[in-house]
Amino acid sequence: MPLSISAQSLDELCRQRVDFKETPGIAVVIIEDGKSKFFSYGQSNIATNDPVTSKTLFEIGSITKTFTCSILSYLVQKNELALNDRVQKHLPSSILLPEKNGKSVTLFDLATQHSGLPRMPGNFSPADQSNPFIDYTEKELTAYLNNCELKNEPGTTYEYSNLGMGLLGFILTQEKNKPYSELIKEVILSPLEMNQTFISGQKSTKLLAIGYRETTPVKPWTWANQSVLTGAGGIVSNTEDLLKFLIAQLNSDNSTLTAAFKEAHKERIEAGSPTMQIGLAWHIREHKYIWHNGGTGGFHSFIGFDPAKKRGIVILTNSTTGADDLGFHFLDESIPLKEIIKPLSLDPTALKEYEGVYEINPTFKIIIIAKGKDLFVQATAQPQFSIYAEAPDKFFLKVVEAKIQFKRGANNRIEKLVLYQNGAGLEGKKIN
């Protein structure tokens, strides 16, 4: 059984994530027994060596969905909307949302990820793949919804949908005739004095961390006012502001906003398994821990809390690796931490030995590429990823749970590799 996670051990675990190159930087805040504590390590920008602090801004991705549903819940509290409203009631006349088996999509269905809509719209085709959401406008949304078919009958099947939550955010802006940025400021940010939180791309500041995929910097995801999917993932924030949001989730005053938060926390329907429920955007694990995470092109985020014990945590990283396991372990020590391996530094000359093309089968090959002190793997029709040495001839990936073992022949030269993933081992002979 893992030991209880103390502030000291959390401090060490956060530092380890940076030292073991899981992420360039990490910012964490916890609240427990009415007291909060910040942990910040690593770099917000590798090139300039800027340190991560509690003020460093990160893209929080899908945690934005909890803001969107908090606004919905707030408007329900004010009797301006009802959860069982048909979505069609709140759409422009130019959009006709389909039904399935005679059943219409409701606001409740959108908020609980049971709308029948797919994860992404079929006509989602960004001009710039590295900044994918900025040019998806009402025009594209209208064209898709008017010609799509629901995958499932609304209310019957959990399927996580950025489209569905983006559509909900769009409906809220239509209902209040305000851009999403103004709506969240009015309902949530200003009342909670979250003055450092905004929509990505709408402010320029040196406090915004650079996002990384492995060690490669990536463009920020920005969301123009005309982007209709902003409510699915467009917010930038930091641990100082998200602590205020977290405290508000644990609050017990009689305000309309607090009542809206409490309604959003309530278990509504199963979310993919008997141990996971969903409220309004928030997921509830084992009927105890309320949480959401998020990811963008170069960032990962986690927020979770235990209302009964009045404790919670926010974790922000400027990498795609993230630290959800750390968040869950803080909330429940019986939930294990993932294995973190410290990469072994190998001489560039030694890395050159591994270069080559390895054939798993005639249609699937793995290419190993050495660049200075780094080694990369690229499988057929897949992106290139870094691999890290845990021992000579033994490497691991961070983007997925996989390992690569190189095998030597009688002459001590590399002859093949074995890719270990999902409990199986695939052997590939070196052919070049």
GUBAZA-746189 format. One line per 4 residues: number of its first residue (from 1); their letters; for each residue x, y, z of C-alpha. Coordinates in steps of 0.02 Angstrom, whole numbers, plus 32768, in hexadecimal, padded with zeros to 4 digits. Layout:
GUBAZA-746189
NUM> a> X:Y:Z ~ ...
end
This chain:
GUBAZA-746189
1> mpls> 8000:8000:8000 ~ 804D:80A9:7FCF ~ 8077:8120:805C ~ 8007:81B5:807B
5> isaq> 803F:8244:800C ~ 8081:82CE:807D ~ 80AF:837E:8046 ~ 8166:834A:804E
9> slde> 814F:82B0:7FE2 ~ 80E5:8315:7F67 ~ 8172:8393:7F5E ~ 81EC:8307:7F35
13> lcrq> 8178:82B8:7EB5 ~ 815F:835E:7E5A ~ 821A:837B:7E56 ~ 8234:82CA:7E14
17> rvdf> 81BE:82EA:7D81 ~ 8233:8375:7D48 ~ 82D8:8322:7D75 ~ 82A6:8282:7D1A
21> ketp> 8274:82EA:7C82 ~ 81BB:82BE:7C89 ~ 8196:8375:7C6B ~ 81FC:8415:7C59
25> giav> 8194:8466:7CE2 ~ 810B:8442:7D60 ~ 809F:84B0:7DCF ~ 8034:8465:7E59
29> viie> 7FC5:84AA:7EE2 ~ 7F6C:8448:7F69 ~ 7EEB:8477:7FEB ~ 7ED1:8412:8088
33> dgks> 7E8F:843E:8135 ~ 7E6E:84EE:80F8 ~ 7F24:8509:80CB ~ 7F71:8513:801D
37> kffs> 8020:84F1:7FDF ~ 8073:8511:7F36 ~ 80F9:84A8:7EE2 ~ 8151:84E8:7E45
41> ygqs> 81E5:8499:7DED ~ 823F:849B:7D47 ~ 8239:8510:7CB4 ~ 81AA:856B:7C61
45> niat> 821E:8589:7BCD ~ 82B2:8517:7BAE ~ 8307:8592:7B37 ~ 8307:8623:7BB2
49> ndpv> 830F:85BA:7C51 ~ 827B:8617:7C9C ~ 8242:85BF:7D3B ~ 8191:8581:7D5C
53> tskt> 813B:85DF:7DE9 ~ 808A:85E5:7E2E ~ 806A:8674:7DB4 ~ 80A2:8613:7D1A
57> lfei> 8011:8600:7CA0 ~ 7FE4:855B:7C4F ~ 7F62:8525:7BD1 ~ 7EE8:84BF:7C39
61> gsit> 7E8E:846B:7BA7 ~ 7DF4:8408:7BD5 ~ 7DEA:8449:7C87 ~ 7D96:84D7:7C29
65> ktft> 7D00:8464:7C1B ~ 7CE1:8475:7CD6 ~ 7CD7:8532:7CBF ~ 7C5C:851D:7C30
69> csil> 7BEB:84AC:7C96 ~ 7BFA:851D:7D2D ~ 7BB3:85AA:7CC2 ~ 7B27:8536:7C89
73> sylv> 7B02:8506:7D3D ~ 7B04:85BD:7D71 ~ 7A85:85EC:7CEC ~ 7A1A:8558:7D21
77> qkne> 7A20:8599:7DD4 ~ 79E2:8641:7D93 ~ 7956:85EA:7D33 ~ 7999:862A:7C8D
81> laln> 79B4:857A:7C4B ~ 797C:84CA:7C79 ~ 79E7:842F:7C6D ~ 795E:83D2:7C10
85> drvq> 794F:845B:7B8B ~ 7961:8418:7ADB ~ 7A02:8459:7A8F ~ 79A1:8488:79F3
89> khlp> 793F:8508:7A58 ~ 79DE:856D:7A72 ~ 7A2D:855E:79C6 ~ 7A25:85DE:7939
93> ssil> 79A0:85B6:78B7 ~ 7A2C:858E:783C ~ 7A5C:84F3:78A0 ~ 79F0:8456:78A6
97> lpek> 7A36:83D7:7921 ~ 7A04:8324:78F4 ~ 79A3:82AF:7965 ~ 79BC:81F4:797F
101> ngks> 7929:817C:798E ~ 78BA:8213:79A8 ~ 7920:8250:7A3D ~ 7969:8300:7A42
105> vtlf> 7A0E:8336:7A8F ~ 79F9:839C:7B2F ~ 7A6C:8412:7B8C ~ 7A7C:8389:7C0E
109> dlat> 7ABA:8310:7B88 ~ 7B41:838B:7B50 ~ 7B7A:83AC:7C03 ~ 7B84:82F3:7C31
113> qhsg> 7BDA:82B8:7B91 ~ 7B41:8252:7B5B ~ 7B0E:82B8:7AC2 ~ 7B2F:8237:7A3B
117> lprm> 7BA6:82B2:79E7 ~ 7C55:8275:79BB ~ 7CF4:82AE:7A11 ~ 7D1B:8327:7983
121> pgnf> 7CB3:8364:78EF ~ 7CCF:8309:784B ~ 7CFA:83AA:77F0 ~ 7D81:83DC:786E
125> spad> 7E12:8401:77F9 ~ 7E86:8487:7841 ~ 7EEC:84F3:77CB ~ 7F77:84E5:784D
129> qsnp> 7F7D:843D:78A6 ~ 7FEB:8487:792E ~ 7F64:8507:795B ~ 7EC8:84A4:7931
133> fidy> 7E32:84FD:797C ~ 7E45:85B2:794A ~ 7DF0:85A3:78A1 ~ 7D5C:8534:78CF
137> teke> 7CCF:85B3:78C6 ~ 7C11:85B7:78C8 ~ 7C16:859B:780C ~ 7C6F:84F3:781E
141> ltay> 7C04:84C2:78B5 ~ 7B64:84E7:7855 ~ 7B9D:8484:77BD ~ 7BC8:83EE:7829
145> lnnc> 7B2F:83EA:789A ~ 7AB6:83FF:7809 ~ 7AFB:8364:77B4 ~ 7B33:82F0:7840
149> elkn> 7AE3:8257:788E ~ 7AEA:8236:7949 ~ 7B53:819D:7973 ~ 7AE3:816B:7A05
153> epgt> 7A38:8197:7A48 ~ 7A4C:8230:7AB9 ~ 7A5A:8205:7B71 ~ 7A8A:814E:7B57
157> tyey> 7B46:8145:7B3C ~ 7BDA:819E:7B89 ~ 7C4E:81E0:7B03 ~ 7CC6:826D:7B2C
161> snlg> 7CA5:82F5:7AAD ~ 7D05:8397:7A95 ~ 7C83:83C0:7A11 ~ 7BF4:83AB:7A8D
165> mgll> 7C44:8418:7B12 ~ 7C7A:8498:7A92 ~ 7BC7:849D:7A54 ~ 7B8C:84BA:7B06
169> gfil> 7C04:854C:7B19 ~ 7BC6:8593:7A74 ~ 7B11:8585:7AAE ~ 7B3A:85E4:7B4F
173> tqek> 7B8A:8671:7AEC ~ 7AF2:8678:7A7C ~ 7A7C:8679:7B10 ~ 7AD6:8709:7B67
177> nkpy> 7B10:875F:7AC6 ~ 7BC2:876A:7B06 ~ 7C68:871D:7AD0 ~ 7CA1:868A:7B3A
181> seli> 7D2F:86F3:7B82 ~ 7CB5:8773:7BC7 ~ 7C3C:86EF:7C05 ~ 7CBB:8693:7C71
185> kevi> 7CFC:8738:7CB2 ~ 7C4F:8771:7CE6 ~ 7C13:86CE:7D34 ~ 7CB3:8682:7D7D
189> lspl> 7D55:86E3:7D6A ~ 7D21:878B:7DB1 ~ 7CBC:8747:7E45 ~ 7D4E:86D5:7E75
193> emnq> 7DD1:875C:7E50 ~ 7E27:86EA:7DD3 ~ 7E7D:877C:7D7F ~ 7F08:8716:7D2D
197> tfis> 7E96:86A2:7CC9 ~ 7E63:86C1:7C14 ~ 7E45:8671:7B6B ~ 7EE5:8639:7B14
201> gqks> 7F1B:86B3:7A8E ~ 7EC0:8749:7AD6 ~ 7F52:8789:7B3D ~ 800E:8790:7B22
205> tkll> 8076:8774:7BBE ~ 8122:8732:7BEA ~ 80D2:86CD:7C75 ~ 8089:8652:7BF6
209> aigy> 80F0:85B3:7BF5 ~ 812D:8564:7B54 ~ 80DA:84BD:7B36 ~ 8142:8427:7B05
213> rett> 8128:8380:7AB1 ~ 81B9:831F:7AF8 ~ 8241:83A6:7AF1 ~ 81FF:83F9:7A53
217> pvkp> 81A5:849F:7A6C ~ 80F8:84AA:7A1F ~ 8089:853A:79EF ~ 8007:8574:7A6C
221> wtwa> 7F54:8548:7A44 ~ 7EF9:85EC:7A2E ~ 7E3E:860B:7A23 ~ 7DF8:86A1:79C8
225> nqsv> 7D4F:86E7:79FA ~ 7D02:8697:7961 ~ 7D3C:85E9:7994 ~ 7CA1:8589:79C9
229> ltga> 7CFC:84FF:7A29 ~ 7D50:8570:7AAA ~ 7CE4:852A:7B36 ~ 7D36:8480:7B1D
233> ggiv> 7DE8:84B3:7B43 ~ 7E1A:8569:7B2C ~ 7E4C:85A8:7BD9 ~ 7EF9:85DC:7C15
237> snte> 7F16:85E6:7CD2 ~ 7F93:85C8:7D5D ~ 7F95:8574:7E07 ~ 7F71:8616:7E63
241> dllk> 7ECD:8630:7E08 ~ 7E9D:8579:7E01 ~ 7EB3:8570:7EBE ~ 7E27:85F1:7EC8
245> flia> 7DBD:8585:7E54 ~ 7DE6:84EC:7EBD ~ 7DB9:8542:7F61 ~ 7D15:8579:7F13
249> qlns> 7CEC:84C3:7EEB ~ 7D01:8499:7FA4 ~ 7CA4:8533:7FE2 ~ 7C02:8529:8043
253> dnst> 7BB9:85D8:803B ~ 7B0B:8600:7FFB ~ 7B3A:865A:7F5C ~ 7AED:862F:7EB4
257> ltaa> 7B99:8605:7E6F ~ 7BBE:858B:7EFC ~ 7B14:853A:7EE0 ~ 7B3F:852B:7E27
261> fkea> 7BE4:84D6:7E50 ~ 7B8E:845A:7EC5 ~ 7B0E:842D:7E40 ~ 7B9B:840F:7DC4
265> hker> 7BED:8395:7E3E ~ 7B55:8325:7E51 ~ 7B61:8277:7E05 ~ 7AEC:826F:7D71
269> ieag> 7B15:81D7:7D08 ~ 7B9A:8152:7CEE ~ 7C35:8189:7C8F ~ 7C79:80EF:7C38
273> sptm> 7C8A:807C:7CD0 ~ 7C2F:8053:7D73 ~ 7CBA:80AA:7DD6 ~ 7CAE:814E:7D75
277> qigl> 7C19:81C3:7D74 ~ 7C05:826E:7D26 ~ 7BB1:830C:7D62 ~ 7BAC:83A8:7CF8
281> awhi> 7C59:8393:7CA6 ~ 7CA8:8358:7D4A ~ 7CD3:829F:7D59 ~ 7CBA:8247:7DFF
285> rehk> 7D2A:81B3:7E27 ~ 7CE6:812D:7E9D ~ 7C5F:81A6:7ED9 ~ 7CE4:820B:7F35
289> yiwh> 7D63:826A:7ECF ~ 7D2B:82F2:7E57 ~ 7DA5:8318:7DCC ~ 7DCC:834C:7D1B
293> nggt> 7E6A:8354:7CB5 ~ 7E9E:83A9:7C15 ~ 7F1E:83A7:7B8B ~ 7F50:8414:7AF8
297> ggfh> 7FE0:840A:7A7C ~ 8064:8429:7B01 ~ 800D:842C:7BAA ~ 7FB4:83B9:7C24
301> sfig> 7F4B:83E4:7CBC ~ 7EEF:8391:7D4B ~ 7E77:83D0:7DD0 ~ 7E27:8362:7E54
305> fdpa> 7DD9:836F:7EFF ~ 7D85:830C:7F88 ~ 7CEE:836F:7FC7 ~ 7CDC:8304:8064
309> kkrg> 7D90:8320:809B ~ 7D99:83D2:8058 ~ 7E3D:83B2:7FFE ~ 7E70:83CA:7F4A
313> ivil> 7EFE:83DC:7ECE ~ 7F28:8433:7E2B ~ 7FB8:83F7:7DBD ~ 7FF5:8455:7D22
317> tnst> 8082:841D:7CAF ~ 80CA:8467:7C10 ~ 80D6:83BC:7BBE ~ 805C:833D:7B7A
321> tgad> 8093:82BC:7BFC ~ 8032:8303:7C8D ~ 8024:82C0:7D3E ~ 7F70:8283:7D55
325> dlgf> 7FAF:81F1:7DBC ~ 7FFB:826B:7E38 ~ 7F54:82C3:7E49 ~ 7EF2:8223:7E65
329> hfld> 7F74:81E3:7EDF ~ 7F67:8283:7F44 ~ 7EAB:826B:7F51 ~ 7EB7:81B0:7F75
333> esip> 7F5C:8161:7FAA ~ 7F1F:80B6:7F71 ~ 7F25:80F2:7EBC ~ 7FD8:80CA:7E84
337> lkei> 8054:8141:7E37 ~ 8096:8115:7D8B ~ 8148:80DA:7D7B ~ 81C0:816B:7D5C
341> ikpl> 8266:8137:7D12 ~ 82FE:81A8:7D16 ~ 8349:81AD:7C66 ~ 83FC:8171:7C55
345> sldp> 846F:81E5:7BF3 ~ 84CB:8187:7B68 ~ 855A:81C3:7AFC ~ 8522:81FF:7A4F
349> talk> 8599:8181:7A01 ~ 8540:80F4:7A5C ~ 8496:8134:7A21 ~ 84CE:8129:796C
353> eyeg> 84D7:806C:797F ~ 841A:8062:798D ~ 83F3:80C3:78EE ~ 839F:8065:7863
357> vyei> 82FE:801C:781D ~ 82B0:7F88:7877 ~ 822A:7F21:7821 ~ 819E:7EDE:788D
361> nptf> 8143:7EA0:77F1 ~ 8144:7ED5:7739 ~ 80C6:7F63:775A ~ 8103:7F9C:7805
365> kiii> 81B2:7FDB:7826 ~ 8206:803B:78B2 ~ 828B:80BC:788E ~ 8309:80EC:7914
369> iakg> 835E:8195:7900 ~ 83EE:81DE:7966 ~ 8401:829B:7975 ~ 848F:82CF:79E7
373> kdlf> 8467:8294:7A97 ~ 83B4:8263:7A6B ~ 8367:81C8:7A1D ~ 82C1:81C6:79C1
377> vqat> 8249:8141:7983 ~ 81CF:814D:78F3 ~ 815B:80BF:78C3 ~ 8103:80B2:781B
381> aqpq> 807D:813A:7808 ~ 809F:817D:78B7 ~ 80F3:821A:78FC ~ 81A6:821C:793A
385> fsiy> 81BF:820A:79F6 ~ 8253:8213:7A6C ~ 828D:8174:7AC1 ~ 82F2:8174:7B61
389> aeap> 8375:80FC:7BA1 ~ 8356:80A4:7C46 ~ 83EC:8032:7C26 ~ 845E:800E:7B92
393> dkff> 83F4:7FBF:7B07 ~ 8353:7FDE:7B6B ~ 82E7:8077:7B49 ~ 823A:80B9:7B75
397> lkvv> 81BC:8136:7B30 ~ 815F:81BA:7B93 ~ 80D0:81E3:7B1D ~ 808E:8131:7B2C
401> eaki> 80B5:809E:7B9E ~ 8131:8042:7B31 ~ 81E4:8003:7B38 ~ 8265:7FD3:7AB6
405> qfkr> 82EB:7F50:7AD2 ~ 837A:7F44:7A54 ~ 83C6:7E98:7A38 ~ 847B:7E77:7A06
409> gann> 84C4:7DEA:79A0 ~ 8562:7D84:79B3 ~ 85CC:7E14:7971 ~ 857E:7E89:79F4
413> riek> 8525:7EEE:796E ~ 846E:7F1E:797C ~ 8409:7EA0:7916 ~ 8356:7EBD:794C
417> lvly> 82E3:7F13:79C7 ~ 824A:7EDF:7A2A ~ 81BD:7F5C:7A46 ~ 815F:7F38:7AE7
421> qnga> 80B3:7F86:7AF0 ~ 8007:7F53:7B33 ~ 804C:7EB1:7B7A ~ 8093:7E76:7AD3
425> gleg> 8140:7E74:7A86 ~ 815A:7E98:79CC ~ 8202:7E66:7984 ~ 8250:7EC4:78F5
429> kkin> 82ED:7E93:7894 ~ 8366:7F1C:7864 ~ 8361:7F29:77A6 ~ 83C0:7FCB:778B
end
